[in-house]
Amino acid sequence: MPRSTDKIRRRGRVTPAIAPGQKETRGTDDEHAVGKRPSKSRCFINIDCGIPEGSTYTDAKTIISYISDAGYVDTGTNHNIASNYFPASIPQLSNLRSFPKGIKNCYTIKPEQANGNKYLIRAMFMYGNYDSKDETPEFDLYLDGDRWDTIKISTHIENLCPEIIHVPATGYIHICLVNTGHGTPFISALELRQLDNSIYRTKSGSLNLIYRIDVGSTTYKTVRYPDDIYDRFWLPDRVYDWNWLPQTRERPGSTLGYSSPPDWELIQARDKSSIVSSTNYQPPSSVMATAVRPFNGSNSLNFSSDLDYWNQQLYVYMHFLEIETVGDYRDFDVFLNDELWNSSNVLEGAISIFITVPTTDVWQLNFSIRATKKSTLPPILNAVEVYEFLELPQSPTNQSEVDAIWNIKSAYRVEKNWQGDPCVPKNYSWDGLQCNSTRIISLNLSSSSLSGYMNISFSGLESLELLDLSNNNLTGPVPDFLTQLPFLKALNLSHNNFTGSVPSALIEKSKTGSLALSVEGNPHLFQDENLSKCQADSCAKKKDYVVPVIASIASFLVIVIAILAIWWSLKRKKQREDIVKFNVEDEMVEKNRYFTYSELITITNNFQKVLGKGASGSVYAGHLTDGTQVAVKMLSPQSTQGPNQFRTEARENSNILSWEGRLRIACDAAQDKKPLKPSNIGIKFSALICNGQLGTPETFSLLTVGKPPVLRTHENTHIVKWVMPMVERAEIKEIVDSRLNGDFDTNCAWKVVEIAITCVEHNSIRRPAMRQVVAEVRECVEMEIDRVKDRRENEAYNSASGSSFYVSLGSSVGAPSVR
């Protein structure tokens, strides 16, 4: 049974405001520069929900940099709260994103180190009458596939901050807001803090914060980063509703108006600057510098915590640090409901005690910290944390299938409410998907405006039983990877623009009844048996007239072939002359340019910058007189490579890199995920200059277009902006590097350009995963290998026949096709 929202608020789920008459103060730390992450937290993700896309700012008080939420969510609208509710101390609450459409709307976050690592996840909510309706909403908050909390806003200024310690089971963290019919969901901010995996341990499940108290605080200050390296919120006990004894009174001699149990008193460290907590939990020094102890000679500290529902399981963490005069002896036991729970805690430095409270049939937990008989000092308490254990039973969708479906969404820009985990919770699974537990078994994208080739990511949905892609504009061949889906029972590819033939394995499965196959409505697609029948009919008809025609035109063909041979010889000669002329005029692609040693000294600035060293010698950076960057390799006297071999290598490296070579470099870079530099590739700088990772404009622009990412014009045009108009006009030959002289497969080139465009999507969710990029580029490499192989076989055939051309005869005699 879930906790009541009233008790959640009573238990401090509200970030406290500054008390009247008090000035808020925060700890400062000069070593924490703007944007710098604390060393122990590893990863901070700070999202201000509702600020414009691309906006960033640094919180002046916490020195934490925040970014817009636009890259983490696909839906919702931005709003500012009413100006009279603007919070002066927490700028993240002045704006929000609301979700008036859809039942489930989700943020998808992919931390660098998500799977298996522990994160503190905090959401913030403040209504502030942003919609001028004076209607505070209530809605559910989900983490991955499980309900995390119910958000019930009571007033315009109430600020709820649910917080959970969670270990993601996959590389994704999904935080979803679900409309339960009680108002429009909204969110003000999201914060993720990576924790050390050695703290807040549980065998399973997650820890939902109930309260975290700075015991003995002398201010109304909420302590957080930079005082706390994990940016935990420590609320002062003076503004928190603890279950003390019924009456309270002024502490003797106090001028702060501190209300506390009559048998407790505050103690403080004399030198707060020397306070260091050495436990793994690392509570802030400012929190540990104060504590409480029993008053009037009592030897026990007592407090209680109510349960919110039957059999609620709590995790309690108590933090202790000796801050009084050294020399006496402090030893204490911890009791729970009068039963000894943790014994003999000798306080010589810092101690953090963890108590797991089992499910119980009582509604109140009574804690007692009691001095032992050996102790000469009473017990103390510096800080305490109480969490609720949440099992979160829903298993997330299989990671590889999540990657695959997200890549499909990105590749085709699917306009469906695909947010959060695809399969869980079951009531909110993605439109068009059916799942069996954590696996996707059915995908219906019929009439979804899909276009282009069928994406390789479909092969990652290994559990698919039904795939419906009908009534779209998919092109290219029906891919062979569909034959490798072991459970596929129904495949509907009808009414698209597929070309070529259906893979024979799919046809065979259709014949045996193991696959329901639909391919009608594809005018350029045929099945193998239909092709064979067509070819047989065509050959039968040709036999009736081809033989007499051949006899009558044999003499004519001899004359035609002779004329064509003379014409082709003259044409080849002219082409060779043009090529020689072109190479002489174009310094960028000439193959036999020689330089004197003095010229090389000038080009390399006296061989100043070494790009790399190999077995045959060193490679130096240089510039020609026109500014062209070059690499100069000098043969080492110790090299085993002879001068002739070295000259051969130089001639090969001076050639413009082939299309296949560029694809292989792109593929290698994607697999290695290393910076792609000329010194790593060993080719002429003018052919390829790459300073970024695969998936950035640098790599694809220089591999495909042969231009830098920013064109040197008076406007410094970005390569993406330069390419997009030609993409819209389908001018692929204008896009690809002209120095390739058209020696590439256009379908392959289009695929590379499409990959490049998706890789530079501003929204990170829409970018393909690196393994998808690798798979796509590999497919292009195979296409190019096949194309080059076919061309060489034709050339070999023509060479063997003693001719550089061949004549293709059909049902009529026409002009020859020359290859």
Protein Blocks (a to p, Z undefined) as FASTA:
>chain_A
ZZdfklmmmnopaccdddehiacdddddfklcghiacfklopacdddehiaehiacddfk
lopacddfklmccgdcdddddfklocfklmklmpccddfehjbdcdddddfblghpacdd
dddddfklmnonopacdddddehjbcfbdcddfbfklccddddddddfbfbdcdddddeh
iacaddfbdcdddddfkgoiafbdcdddfbdcdehiabfbdcddfkbmnlpacddfklcc
cdddfbdcddehianlpacdfkbccdddfblmlpccfbfklpafklmmpccddeehiabd
cdddddfbehiacddddddddfbdehiacdddddeehiafbgciacfbbcdddddddddf
bfbdcddddddfklcbdcddfbdcdddddfklaccddfklmmmmmmmmmmnopabddehj
fkbcfklgcehiacehjacfbdcfehklpgcjddfklmmmmmbfbdcfehiabecjddfk
lmmmmkbcbdcfehiabehjddfklmmmmmnopaccdfehiakbccfklmmmmmmmmmmm
mmmmmmmmmmmmmmmmmmmmmmmmmmmmmmmmmmmmmmmmmmmmmmklccbbccdfklmm
mmnooolbcfbdcfkbccdddddfkopacddddddfkbcbdfklmmmmmmmmmpccdfkl
mmmmmmmmmmnopacdfklnopafkloccfbdehiaklmmmmmnopafbdcdfkopafkl
mmmmmmmnopaklmpcfklnopacfklmmmmmmmmmmmmgfblmlpccfklmmmmmmmmm
mmmmmmmmmmmmmmmmmmmnopabdcdddfbdcddddZZ
